[in-house]
Amino acid sequence: MNNLLKYKGIHPGIVLKRELKKRSIKQRPFAIAIGEHPQTLNAITNGKRSLNTPLALKIEKKLGLEEGALAILQTYYDIVREKEKLQSKTPNLSLLKESLFWDTNINQIDWQKQRKAVINRIFERGNETEKKEIIRFYGKQIVDNVLRSVVRKPYTVSTE
C-alpha cells in the first residue's frame, strides 16, 4: 500500500497499465481472466474511465495487490480532479482582500458572470499581488480586453 501511495493523484488505470507491463501480462488475456470486457480494461488503463470498486477488488485479487489499493488510488484521483474544478471556479481568495468587495459577499460572487466588474475593481483599488492573481485566474488577454473596453465619461461641472 505504501508503495502505491507514491502514485497518489494519478489515475489508477495508468498505475495498473504499468503494473501489467512490469509483470509482462497482456491486457486482453488479463481482462478475460477476471471476467471483464477487454474494451473496459483498455479504457481504464488509458485513463478514460473510472475504476469502480468491484472491478478494483477483482484486479487486486488477481495481481496479489493489497485489498482496496486501487480503489483508494481512484478516490485520490477523484479528489485531485474535484479540487482542480473548484480552483478553476474561483481565484485564490486568500490573496484578495475582502474589503475590496465591501458591498457584496466575496463567497457569493459569480466570478465568470461578473468578471468585468471584478477586474475593474481589482485594477482600480487592488495591490500588485491581487492584480497578479486576477491575471492568473482570468488570463492576461481577458484582463487586457476588459481594461481596454472601459469607457469612462469625463467629469463635467454643471453651469446651471
Residue pairs with C-beta under 8 A, 6 or more apart in sequence:
1 66
1 69
1 72
4 15
4 65
4 66
4 69
4 70
4 72
4 73
7 14
7 15
7 73
8 73
8 76
9 76
9 77
9 79
9 80
10 73
10 77
11 47
11 73
11 74
11 77
12 44
12 51
12 56
12 70
12 71
12 73
12 74
12 77
13 43
13 44
13 45
13 46
13 47
13 48
13 49
13 51
14 45
14 47
15 70
15 73
16 44
16 45
16 51
16 59
16 70
17 27
17 45
17 46
19 63
19 65
20 26
20 27
20 30
20 45
23 63
27 38
27 41
27 42
27 45
28 38
30 41
30 62
31 37
31 38
31 40
31 41
31 42
32 38
33 62
34 55
34 58
34 59
34 62
35 58
36 55
36 58
40 49
40 55
43 49
44 50
44 51
44 55
50 74
50 78
51 59
51 70
51 71
51 73
51 74
53 71
56 68
56 70
56 71
56 74
57 67
57 68
57 71
59 65
59 70
60 66
60 67
60 68
60 69
60 70
61 67
89 111
90 111
90 137
91 111
91 133
91 134
91 136
91 137
92 133
92 137
93 106
93 107
95 129
95 130
95 133
96 106
96 122
96 126
96 130
96 133
97 126
97 130
98 106
100 121
100 122
100 125
100 126
100 130
101 109
101 121
109 118
111 118
111 137
115 138
115 142
115 146
116 146
116 149
118 134
119 134
119 138
119 142
119 143
119 146
119 147
120 146
120 147
120 150
122 130
122 131
122 134
123 131
123 134
123 143
123 147
126 134
134 143
135 143
138 146
